[in-house]
Amino acid sequence: AQDADLILLVIDASGRIRDDVLEGLEKRHHPLFLALNKIDLVKKEKLLTLSAGLTERLNPDRVFMISAAQGDGVSDLKSALGDAMPAGPWLYPEDEVSGATDRMIAAELTREQIVNQLHQELPYATVVETETWEDRPDGSTVIHHQIIVERDSQKAIVIGKGGRRLKSMGAAARAEIAQHLGRSVHLFLHVKVEPKWGEDRSLYREIGLEW
């Protein structure tokens, strides 16, 4: 947090608050926004008591009551964060949207569908690898993505009954990739079990990360 412009502390209002986190923030030299989350699960009286106690202890610049699940108060928090950020110089060319290659972005768009359609913890046990990428003379692109999971049970979930889940993810990812590339895309997905994929250095290089 030393290099931050502002600190946002998100508290689960329905759970236990870690005291060591609060101790660190009491000695801060930065503006602090406090967001009390899961207000839909807490009675109003308890919420007000919690807010008053944290305000007295931390003296935050602003306090927000939000429910991330329901969306209540989230837009106000996002707007306040945006307004609080100081203007700064361009760190990259103004027209450069991303430093990622089309190959990397396509793999992430496929993985996005895994997150959107499977939820819970399974997406975090998967990685998408680009096996082949072919730009055809007719202007279309053929992409083969390999979805790697850790266990056979995960493979079954990703594929779905009769292959319907994999087909649904493929159709959605293909549409997103085609929109990004601005051309027709033929996307082929298959699932592979690799229990120790997290130790494969080549996969880290594939997604642009250091080992």
LINPEPE-V533300 format. One record per residue. RES is the residue in one small letter. OMEGA is omega in whole degrees, -180 to 180 (none if undefined). Layout:
BEGIN
res & omega
RES & OMEGA
RES & OMEGA
END
This chain:
BEGIN
res & omega
a & -177
q & -178
d & -176
a & 174
d & -177
l & 177
i & 174
l & 178
l & 179
v & -177
i & 172
d & -175
a & -179
s & -175
g & -179
r & -179
i & 180
r & -176
d & -178
d & 177
v & -179
l & -180
e & 179
g & -177
l & 179
e & -176
k & -175
r & 174
h & -177
h & 170
p & -178
l & 170
f & 178
l & 178
a & 176
l & -174
n & 179
k & -180
i & 178
d & -178
l & -173
v & 177
k & -174
k & -178
e & 179
k & -179
l & -180
l & 178
t & 178
l & -180
s & -179
a & -180
g & -180
l & 178
t & 179
e & -176
r & -172
l & -178
n & -179
p & 178
d & 177
r & 178
v & -180
f & 174
m & -175
i & 168
s & -178
a & -178
a & -178
q & -179
g & -178
d & 175
g & -176
v & -179
s & 178
d & 179
l & 180
k & 179
s & -179
a & 178
l & 179
g & -179
d & -176
a & -176
m & 180
p & 175
a & -180
g & -180
p & 174
w & 178
l & 179
y & 176
p & -173
e & -177
d & 180
e & -177
v & -177
s & 175
g & -179
a & 177
t & 176
d & 180
r & 180
m & -179
i & 179
a & 179
a & 179
e & 178
l & 174
t & -180
r & 177
e & 179
q & 175
i & 179
v & -176
n & -172
q & -178
l & 176
h & 179
q & -171
e & -174
l & -179
p & -177
y & 176
a & -178
t & 173
v & 180
v & -180
e & 177
t & 180
e & 179
t & 179
w & -177
e & 173
d & -174
r & 178
p & -179
d & 177
g & 179
s & 179
t & 177
v & -176
i & 173
h & 178
h & 176
q & 177
i & -176
i & 178
v & -174
e & -174
r & 179
d & -180
s & 177
q & 178
k & -179
a & 180
i & -179
v & -179
i & -180
g & -178
k & -180
g & 180
g & -174
r & -178
r & -180
l & 179
k & 179
s & 179
m & 180
g & -180
a & -179
a & 180
a & 180
r & 180
a & 179
e & -179
i & 178
a & 178
q & 180
h & -177
l & -179
g & 179
r & -180
s & -178
v & 172
h & -175
l & 178
f & -179
l & 166
h & -171
v & -179
k & 176
v & 178
e & -173
p & -176
k & -179
w & -180
g & 179
e & -178
d & -176
r & -178
s & 178
l & 177
y & 178
r & -179
e & -179
i & 171
g & -179
l & 174
e & 176
w & none
END
